[in-house]
Amino acid sequence: MALQIETIVKTYGRRRVVDGVSLRVDPGEIVGLLGPNGAGKTTTFHSITGFVRPDSGAVQLDDDDLTRLPMYRR
């Protein structure tokens, strides 16, 4: 079961806080997001978990698109 993040974008007002992030995590892999304050790490994580909805892009688990599912369904 691979987790695939494809080109997610998130903006708040006129500020783009996540700009085209893509990521693939295969079973057994451990991934860390590193960057300075305001780089979009937390927003990226929240987009993956469903806490916030990305403006564009996709979050997939294998062939299932989770992007528009609520947090409790992921």
Order of alpha helices (4+ residues) and beta strands (2+ residues): beta-beta-alpha-beta-beta
